[in-house]
Amino acid sequence: MGINEKKDLILRYEELQAQLLAGRVIFKPPLTAWYILMPLIFIYYFYRLQKYAKSRKDFVYNYMRSRRRAIEEAADALEDHRQPDIAGFREFTTVPAEAMDAYIAWIAVLAEHYTDLLKGDGTCCEDLIRSAYNGRGNYLLFLNRLNRSEHQLNRALTPGLEVDIPDVMETITLMETQVEQMRRAEAERIFP
């Protein structure tokens, strides 16, 4: 399997993970009897449902933006027999200057991971992970590194967000908790 096929597997896998995470952190509005009994309220429910669907779609798009670029850069670097250009990510991001070092550190962890996966063997992303990490322990060590770099990035970004978004810390904490739970379950599933 070539680099482009592996890249597509990884992208699809990451997007699926983003969709699963969106389902855990963006909550679907409940359908109650009032919505059914009163047509005007029912219309409001559909409005909220559409807003929910758009929020999930936007979440996945934004969650994948840097990951997609990191996968592309890792694949290009492998094809060109060079190291990924992590410093080049500074030019294409809207991350505030005070969070840039944390962002670049996170991208470096992702690019290293994607490079390892692209060098792996297999016909699905789980096979690539098994091939790259050779066991649950190694994979958990990587996941811990990834979690730490994401926490550092989130903390670096938080001061700017607290002004614009109410309850930003609660949302970030929920996301971090859900991601960690998903990753632990993923490691157990991939490495039984």
C-alpha positions as YAML, in Angstrom:
chain: A
units: angstrom
residues:
- id: 1
  name: MET
  ca: [0.00, 0.00, 0.00]
- id: 2
  name: GLY
  ca: [1.38, 3.40, -0.99]
- id: 3
  name: ILE
  ca: [1.73, 6.55, 1.05]
- id: 4
  name: ASN
  ca: [-1.38, 8.18, -0.48]
- id: 5
  name: GLU
  ca: [-3.58, 5.18, 0.37]
- id: 6
  name: LYS
  ca: [-2.24, 5.15, 3.92]
- id: 7
  name: LYS
  ca: [-2.75, 8.90, 4.18]
- id: 8
  name: ASP
  ca: [-6.39, 8.45, 3.14]
- id: 9
  name: LEU
  ca: [-6.86, 5.69, 5.73]
- id: 10
  name: ILE
  ca: [-5.41, 7.92, 8.46]
- id: 11
  name: LEU
  ca: [-7.52, 10.90, 7.42]
- id: 12
  name: ARG
  ca: [-10.72, 8.85, 7.44]
- id: 13
  name: TYR
  ca: [-9.81, 7.35, 10.80]
- id: 14
  name: GLU
  ca: [-9.05, 10.75, 12.34]
- id: 15
  name: GLU
  ca: [-12.26, 12.21, 10.94]
- id: 16
  name: LEU
  ca: [-14.26, 9.34, 12.44]
- id: 17
  name: GLN
  ca: [-12.59, 10.02, 15.80]
- id: 18
  name: ALA
  ca: [-13.50, 13.71, 15.46]
- id: 19
  name: GLN
  ca: [-17.13, 12.79, 14.73]
- id: 20
  name: LEU
  ca: [-17.23, 10.50, 17.77]
- id: 21
  name: LEU
  ca: [-15.77, 13.24, 19.95]
- id: 22
  name: ALA
  ca: [-18.29, 15.75, 18.59]
- id: 23
  name: GLY
  ca: [-21.05, 13.38, 19.65]
- id: 24
  name: ARG
  ca: [-19.64, 13.38, 23.18]
- id: 25
  name: VAL
  ca: [-19.19, 17.13, 23.62]
- id: 26
  name: ILE
  ca: [-22.00, 18.66, 21.54]
- id: 27
  name: PHE
  ca: [-25.36, 17.59, 22.83]
- id: 28
  name: LYS
  ca: [-28.39, 16.89, 20.69]
- id: 29
  name: PRO
  ca: [-31.49, 18.80, 21.78]
- id: 30
  name: PRO
  ca: [-33.99, 16.44, 23.41]
- id: 31
  name: LEU
  ca: [-37.36, 15.84, 21.77]
- id: 32
  name: THR
  ca: [-40.09, 16.29, 24.37]
- id: 33
  name: ALA
  ca: [-43.86, 15.90, 24.23]
- id: 34
  name: TRP
  ca: [-44.26, 19.69, 24.10]
- id: 35
  name: TYR
  ca: [-42.44, 19.81, 20.79]
- id: 36
  name: ILE
  ca: [-44.83, 17.29, 19.29]
- id: 37
  name: LEU
  ca: [-48.01, 18.78, 20.75]
- id: 38
  name: MET
  ca: [-47.36, 22.37, 19.72]
- id: 39
  name: PRO
  ca: [-46.43, 22.95, 16.05]
- id: 40
  name: LEU
  ca: [-44.66, 26.27, 16.64]
- id: 41
  name: ILE
  ca: [-42.46, 24.72, 19.30]
- id: 42
  name: PHE
  ca: [-41.85, 21.76, 16.96]
- id: 43
  name: ILE
  ca: [-40.51, 24.19, 14.33]
- id: 44
  name: TYR
  ca: [-38.18, 25.60, 17.00]
- id: 45
  name: TYR
  ca: [-36.99, 22.05, 17.74]
- id: 46
  name: PHE
  ca: [-36.05, 21.55, 14.08]
- id: 47
  name: TYR
  ca: [-34.19, 24.86, 14.14]
- id: 48
  name: ARG
  ca: [-32.23, 23.68, 17.19]
- id: 49
  name: LEU
  ca: [-31.62, 20.31, 15.52]
- id: 50
  name: GLN
  ca: [-30.21, 22.00, 12.41]
- id: 51
  name: LYS
  ca: [-28.01, 24.20, 14.59]
- id: 52
  name: TYR
  ca: [-26.80, 21.06, 16.40]
- id: 53
  name: ALA
  ca: [-25.95, 19.35, 13.08]
- id: 54
  name: LYS
  ca: [-24.07, 22.44, 11.87]
- id: 55
  name: SER
  ca: [-22.19, 22.69, 15.17]
- id: 56
  name: ARG
  ca: [-21.04, 19.08, 14.85]
- id: 57
  name: LYS
  ca: [-19.97, 19.61, 11.26]
- id: 58
  name: ASP
  ca: [-18.06, 22.78, 12.18]
- id: 59
  name: PHE
  ca: [-16.45, 21.01, 15.15]
- id: 60
  name: VAL
  ca: [-15.17, 18.18, 12.95]
- id: 61
  name: TYR
  ca: [-13.87, 20.61, 10.32]
- id: 62
  name: ASN
  ca: [-11.97, 22.71, 12.87]
- id: 63
  name: TYR
  ca: [-10.74, 19.66, 14.82]
- id: 64
  name: MET
  ca: [-9.32, 18.23, 11.60]
- id: 65
  name: ARG
  ca: [-7.80, 21.41, 10.14]
- id: 66
  name: SER
  ca: [-4.32, 21.17, 11.70]
- id: 67
  name: ARG
  ca: [-4.39, 17.38, 11.76]
- id: 68
  name: ARG
  ca: [-5.08, 17.29, 8.03]
- id: 69
  name: ARG
  ca: [-2.14, 19.62, 7.35]
- id: 70
  name: ALA
  ca: [0.13, 17.55, 9.63]
- id: 71
  name: ILE
  ca: [-0.80, 14.35, 7.77]
- id: 72
  name: GLU
  ca: [-0.20, 16.06, 4.42]
- id: 73
  name: GLU
  ca: [3.18, 17.39, 5.57]
- id: 74
  name: ALA
  ca: [4.24, 14.01, 6.97]
- id: 75
  name: ALA
  ca: [3.31, 12.31, 3.67]
- id: 76
  name: ASP
  ca: [5.07, 14.95, 1.57]
- id: 77
  name: ALA
  ca: [8.18, 14.72, 3.74]
- id: 78
  name: LEU
  ca: [8.30, 10.93, 3.37]
- id: 79
  name: GLU
  ca: [7.91, 11.15, -0.38]
- id: 80
  name: ASP
  ca: [10.67, 13.82, -0.56]
- id: 81
  name: HIS
  ca: [12.95, 11.91, 1.88]
- id: 82
  name: ARG
  ca: [13.13, 14.79, 4.34]
- id: 83
  name: GLN
  ca: [11.94, 15.66, 7.83]
- id: 84
  name: PRO
  ca: [8.50, 17.31, 8.15]
- id: 85
  name: ASP
  ca: [8.69, 21.12, 8.08]
- id: 86
  name: ILE
  ca: [7.11, 21.86, 11.43]
- id: 87
  name: ALA
  ca: [8.30, 25.47, 11.53]
- id: 88
  name: GLY
  ca: [6.34, 26.11, 8.32]
- id: 89
  name: PHE
  ca: [3.11, 25.69, 10.27]
- id: 90
  name: ARG
  ca: [3.73, 29.10, 11.86]
- id: 91
  name: GLU
  ca: [2.86, 30.78, 8.57]
- id: 92
  name: PHE
  ca: [-0.50, 29.11, 8.06]
- id: 93
  name: THR
  ca: [-2.18, 29.38, 11.42]
- id: 94
  name: THR
  ca: [-4.24, 31.93, 13.27]
- id: 95
  name: VAL
  ca: [-2.94, 30.76, 16.63]
- id: 96
  name: PRO
  ca: [-2.01, 33.76, 18.82]
- id: 97
  name: ALA
  ca: [1.71, 34.45, 19.29]
- id: 98
  name: GLU
  ca: [1.59, 33.55, 23.00]
- id: 99
  name: ALA
  ca: [0.35, 30.03, 22.13]
- id: 100
  name: MET
  ca: [2.58, 29.46, 19.08]
- id: 101
  name: ASP
  ca: [5.28, 27.43, 20.85]
- id: 102
  name: ALA
  ca: [2.67, 25.08, 22.34]
- id: 103
  name: TYR
  ca: [1.00, 24.77, 18.93]
- id: 104
  name: ILE
  ca: [4.27, 23.91, 17.18]
- id: 105
  name: ALA
  ca: [5.11, 21.35, 19.90]
- id: 106
  name: TRP
  ca: [1.68, 19.73, 19.39]
- id: 107
  name: ILE
  ca: [2.14, 19.69, 15.60]
- id: 108
  name: ALA
  ca: [5.56, 18.06, 16.07]
- id: 109
  name: VAL
  ca: [3.98, 15.23, 18.10]
- id: 110
  name: LEU
  ca: [1.27, 14.76, 15.47]
- id: 111
  name: ALA
  ca: [3.72, 14.83, 12.54]
- id: 112
  name: GLU
  ca: [5.95, 12.26, 14.21]
- id: 113
  name: HIS
  ca: [2.93, 10.02, 14.84]
- id: 114
  name: TYR
  ca: [1.63, 10.35, 11.29]
- id: 115
  name: THR
  ca: [5.11, 9.68, 9.89]
- id: 116
  name: ASP
  ca: [5.30, 6.49, 11.95]
- id: 117
  name: LEU
  ca: [1.86, 5.42, 10.73]
- id: 118
  name: LEU
  ca: [2.73, 6.15, 7.11]
- id: 119
  name: LYS
  ca: [5.84, 3.97, 7.46]
- id: 120
  name: GLY
  ca: [3.74, 1.15, 8.94]
- id: 121
  name: ASP
  ca: [2.20, -1.84, 7.21]
- id: 122
  name: GLY
  ca: [-1.47, -2.72, 7.05]
- id: 123
  name: THR
  ca: [-4.76, -2.40, 5.27]
- id: 124
  name: CYS
  ca: [-6.54, -0.27, 7.90]
- id: 125
  name: CYS
  ca: [-5.51, 2.44, 10.32]
- id: 126
  name: GLU
  ca: [-5.60, 0.02, 13.25]
- id: 127
  name: ASP
  ca: [-3.05, -2.16, 11.42]
- id: 128
  name: LEU
  ca: [-0.85, 0.88, 10.84]
- id: 129
  name: ILE
  ca: [-1.02, 1.71, 14.57]
- id: 130
  name: ARG
  ca: [-0.13, -1.88, 15.51]
- id: 131
  name: SER
  ca: [2.76, -1.84, 13.06]
- id: 132
  name: ALA
  ca: [4.08, 1.53, 14.24]
- id: 133
  name: TYR
  ca: [3.82, 0.97, 18.01]
- id: 134
  name: ASN
  ca: [4.33, -2.81, 18.47]
- id: 135
  name: GLY
  ca: [2.22, -3.02, 21.60]
- id: 136
  name: ARG
  ca: [-0.21, -1.26, 23.89]
- id: 137
  name: GLY
  ca: [2.50, 0.11, 26.17]
- id: 138
  name: ASN
  ca: [4.27, 2.00, 23.40]
- id: 139
  name: TYR
  ca: [0.98, 3.29, 22.05]
- id: 140
  name: LEU
  ca: [-0.14, 4.47, 25.49]
- id: 141
  name: LEU
  ca: [3.19, 6.30, 25.91]
- id: 142
  name: PHE
  ca: [2.51, 8.12, 22.65]
- id: 143
  name: LEU
  ca: [-1.09, 8.90, 23.67]
- id: 144
  name: ASN
  ca: [0.14, 10.34, 26.98]
- id: 145
  name: ARG
  ca: [2.60, 12.54, 25.08]
- id: 146
  name: LEU
  ca: [-0.18, 13.67, 22.75]
- id: 147
  name: ASN
  ca: [-2.54, 14.36, 25.66]
- id: 148
  name: ARG
  ca: [0.13, 16.44, 27.45]
- id: 149
  name: SER
  ca: [0.88, 18.50, 24.34]
- id: 150
  name: GLU
  ca: [-2.86, 19.10, 23.77]
- id: 151
  name: HIS
  ca: [-3.31, 20.16, 27.40]
- id: 152
  name: GLN
  ca: [-0.41, 22.61, 27.08]
- id: 153
  name: LEU
  ca: [-1.84, 24.01, 23.86]
- id: 154
  name: ASN
  ca: [-5.31, 24.37, 25.39]
- id: 155
  name: ARG
  ca: [-3.90, 26.18, 28.43]
- id: 156
  name: ALA
  ca: [-1.90, 28.50, 26.17]
- id: 157
  name: LEU
  ca: [-5.02, 29.29, 24.12]
- id: 158
  name: THR
  ca: [-7.40, 29.68, 27.07]
- id: 159
  name: PRO
  ca: [-6.61, 33.27, 28.15]
- id: 160
  name: GLY
  ca: [-7.75, 34.65, 24.79]
- id: 161
  name: LEU
  ca: [-10.85, 32.48, 24.71]
- id: 162
  name: GLU
  ca: [-12.11, 33.25, 28.22]
- id: 163
  name: VAL
  ca: [-13.18, 36.74, 27.16]
- id: 164
  name: ASP
  ca: [-15.17, 35.59, 24.12]
- id: 165
  name: ILE
  ca: [-16.60, 32.25, 25.22]
- id: 166
  name: PRO
  ca: [-18.41, 31.73, 28.52]
- id: 167
  name: ASP
  ca: [-17.55, 28.53, 30.41]
- id: 168
  name: VAL
  ca: [-14.57, 27.89, 28.14]
- id: 169
  name: MET
  ca: [-12.64, 25.96, 30.82]
- id: 170
  name: GLU
  ca: [-15.57, 23.62, 31.43]
- id: 171
  name: THR
  ca: [-15.83, 22.94, 27.70]
- id: 172
  name: ILE
  ca: [-12.08, 22.34, 27.34]
- id: 173
  name: THR
  ca: [-12.06, 20.04, 30.37]
- id: 174
  name: LEU
  ca: [-15.00, 18.06, 28.97]
- id: 175
  name: MET
  ca: [-13.22, 17.72, 25.63]
- id: 176
  name: GLU
  ca: [-9.95, 16.63, 27.24]
- id: 177
  name: THR
  ca: [-11.70, 14.09, 29.45]
- id: 178
  name: GLN
  ca: [-13.67, 12.62, 26.56]
- id: 179
  name: VAL
  ca: [-10.60, 12.45, 24.28]
- id: 180
  name: GLU
  ca: [-8.60, 10.65, 26.96]
- id: 181
  name: GLN
  ca: [-11.40, 8.13, 27.55]
- id: 182
  name: MET
  ca: [-11.75, 7.52, 23.82]
- id: 183
  name: ARG
  ca: [-8.00, 7.04, 23.41]
- id: 184
  name: ARG
  ca: [-7.73, 4.59, 26.31]
- id: 185
  name: ALA
  ca: [-10.61, 2.57, 24.86]
- id: 186
  name: GLU
  ca: [-8.99, 2.74, 21.43]
- id: 187
  name: ALA
  ca: [-5.68, 1.38, 22.79]
- id: 188
  name: GLU
  ca: [-7.50, -1.51, 24.48]
- id: 189
  name: ARG
  ca: [-9.43, -2.28, 21.29]
- id: 190
  name: ILE
  ca: [-6.39, -2.12, 19.00]
- id: 191
  name: PHE
  ca: [-4.08, -3.97, 21.39]
- id: 192
  name: PRO
  ca: [-6.31, -6.53, 23.18]
...
